[in-house]
Amino acid sequence: MPLFGELELGTVTGALPELRDLDTEAWELPKAEILQLACEIDDGSRALLPRDPKVQLAYTMYVDHRWTVDELCATLHISRATCYRYVALARRAVPEG
């Protein structure tokens, strides 16, 4: 494995440890001070965050109850599934109380 630079994972996938789930124990890497792991997705997608303006707008419109879900979807040009995904994402970010 290189100390600096990049490593093509396809060449070493058989030797890499497998994560069963997110509760997997931490890996120990002898002599490693810092490990940075990055993964790229080639389909053009990006991480969706609760602070995304479209997510916030969908959530605000949804909880306001002045629009139906169909009107909200038509206004934001999103599907019903995306609408509910945005609402759930924003709702998780709102502190309870």
PyMOL commands that set and color helices and strands:
alter all, ss='L'
color gray80, all
select helices_A, chain A and resi 9-11+13-15+53-64+69-76+80-93
alter helices_A, ss='H'
color red, helices_A
deselect
rebuild
show_as cartoon
